[in-house]
Amino acid sequence: MTFGSPDASFLFGSDSLGRDVLSRVLNGGWVLLLLAASATAIGVLLGAAAGLIAAYVGGWAETVIMRLVDIVLALPQLIFALLLLSVAGPQLWLLVLAVGFSHAPQVARVIFAAAQDVTERDFVKISRLWGVSVARVLRRDVLPNLLGPMIVEFGLRLSFSIIILAGLSFLGFGRQAPAADWGLMINENRLGLELNSLAVVVPALLLAILAVGANTFGDAIARACMGDESGEEAVIASSLGTVIDR
């Protein structure tokens, strides 16, 4: 029965095709989280690499990298992802790459601001004077001191990835039917909102909980790894970077 009311068999009722809403919600949640985590990892790695190189090398490299970051930041994340997906279609690998690339400029801004202070410290200057390679200095001296901001950025961008992926699915550019995707479920069942509102409310509510929970979990991990003071500084640095990006 389409848009059936909740009962003992279907705790959240049925959707537009008579399928169990609870089963589809549970099936789609882990896929969404996996895709969001993959896209976030790509964005954080690319953005951190760009920010680190710009802060450490400076000069023309800093100018080129940060101006490219400014150009990409002129486009909202969702619009940037839609532009990439409109070229090759809603393929799963391209979906992850598009969302990941959309995060890279924001991460680059935050890591660049944090790395500028670290690269000016004495132990980094000594390593450079001793002729240590750039890759080794960044890996051994600079990167460990940016662990807090990177973890916070990962949690923040993970929550954005969840919302963007769900939004793309809602617009028809994400996972396609009959996939059990939360954004797609909201789009498919919105016409039957009066008959069975849980088919829309449940995935929408879980999206909000998952997005907020991912960000909170990232902040908690940063505080545990770096200490309360360092974690708080990382949260502030990430928040300031996000405000500047906007």
N, C-alpha and C positions, 0 to 999 in steps of 0.2 A: 504494500500500500504506500503510495507516494505521500510524503509529508505526514506520516502517521504519528500519532501522539505517543508519548512515552508510556511503556507498559513493562511487564515482567520480562518479556523477551528482548525488547529494544529499550534500554534504560533512557536513552536520549531521543527516542523516536527514530523515524526513518527520513531519508532525504528525498530529493526530486525523483529518484529512480527506485525508491523503496528499499535502499540499502541502509544497514545499521550505522547510525551516526557515530556511536561510540567506537565501533571497530575501525571505521575510517579515520577518526581522530587519532586513535592510538597508532595506526599504521603510518599516518602521515607525519607525526611529530618527530620521530627519530630521523627520517629522511631530511626534513627541513633543518634539523639541528646539524646533521652531518654536512649538508651543503653549505650552511651558514658558517660552520667552523672552517671548512676548506677555503671558502672565499675570504674569510677574515685572515686566515694564515697567509694567504697570498698577498693580501693588501698590506698586512703588517710587515712582512718580510721585504716587499718592494719599497714601501714607504720608509722603513727603518734604514735600509741600505742607501736610499737616496739622501735622507737626512744626515746620516753619518758621513757620507762622502762629502756632501756640501759643507758640513761644519769642519771636517778635518782638513780637507784640501784647500778650501777657500778660493779666493781669486775668481778666475773665469769659470771654474767648475761650479762654484757656489752660485754665481750669477745665472748661468745657463739652467742649472737644475731648479733653482727656486723660481725663476721666471716661468719655466714650464709648469711647475706646480701651481703658480698663480693663474695660468691660462686654464688649466683643467678645473681649478676651483671656481672659475666663473660659471661653470655649469653645475646645476644641482645634481646630486648623486643619482637620483632616479632617472633624470633626463639623460645623463651620461650613459647609464646602463641601457636605457632604451635605444639610444643611438647605436651602440655596439650590437645589440640584439637585432635591430632592424636590418643590419647588413647581411647576416648569415642565418637569421631565423632563431627560434627558441630551442637551440640545442643545449643539452645539459652541461657539457663542458664549457661552452661559451657563456652560459648563464653564470657559472661559478667565476670564470675569468672576468666577466664584465663587472660583477659586484666587487670582486677583489681589486680590480684596477680603480674602481670608483673610490675605494678607501685609501689608496696609496697617497694621494696628495695631502689629506688631512693628517695622516700618520707622519709623513715627511716633515710637515710644519712643526708638529709637537716634538719629534725626535731631534730636529735641527736646533730648536730653541734649547732643549735640554743638553744636547751634545756640545754646544758652544761653550758652556761653562766647564764641562769635563775636559775638553781638549786644551783648555788654557791652564790646567793644573800642572804642578811641577813634575809629577811622575810621568805624565804623558810627554812633556817637553824633554825630560831626560831620555826617555826611550827614543825619541826622534833624533836627539843629538848622538846617541849611540849607533844610529844607522839601522835601527830595527825596521823591518818592512812594514808598510802601511797596513796590510792585512793582519799582521800579528799584533800591532799596536791596537787596532780597532777591536780585535777579538779578545785580547788579554787585558787591556787597560781601560778602554772606553766602554765597550758593550756591557761588561758586568755592572758598571755604575748607572746604566740606563735600564736595568731590569725592571725597576718599579714602574716607570712611565710606560714601558712596553707592555707590561701585564695589564695595566689599567687601560691602555689603548685597545688591547685585544678584547677585553670585556666590553668596552664601550662600542667598538666596531662590530662585535658579535651581535649585540642587540640591534644595531642598525642593519646588519646583514639579514637578520631574521625578518625585520619589517620590510626591507626592500625586496627580498625574495618572495614574501607573501604578497606584496603589492604587485610585483611583476606577474605572478600567477593569477591574481585577481584581474589584471588587465589583459590576460591572454598571452603574455610573453614568457611565462615561466613553464612549469611542468604542465603537460597537457592531459586532458581527460583520456582514460578513466583513472588517472593517478589520484591517490588520496592525499591531496595537498591542502593545507588549511586555507590559503588564499583562494584557491580554486573552489573549495567547498563553500566559502562565503559567497562567491559569485554565482555558483550554481543554485544555491538554496535561498537567495535573497528574495526571489519572487514568491516563495512560500512562507515568508516570515510570519504572517498571521496564522498560518496553519500549524507550523511547528517552529517556533522561534529558536529552539535549542540548536537546530541545525546550523544556524548562523552565530548565535550568541556563544556557544561552547568553543568553536575554533577561534573566534575573535578574542574571547576572554583568555584562552590559553596562549594566544600570541602575545598579549600584553604581559601576562605572567612570565612567560619564557624570556621576553626581551628585558624586562626589569630584573628578573632573576639572574640572567647572564651578566648584566652590568654589575650587579651587587656582588656576585660571586667573584668576578674579576677584581673588584676593589678589595675584597676580603683576602684573596690570594696575594695581592700586592702588599697588603699590610703584614701578612704572615711572613712573607719572604724578606721584606726590607725593614720591618719594624713599624710601629705606629707612626712615628714621626716621618720616616721616609715615605711610607704609604700615603700619608696625608699630603705630603709635598707632591707626590706623583699624581694624586687625584686633582690637586689644584692646577698643576701644570697641564694635565690633560684637558681639564675643563676650560682653562684659559685658551688653549690651542683651539678647542672646538668653537669657542665664542669668536675668536679671530677669524676662523674659517668661514663662519656665517656672515 
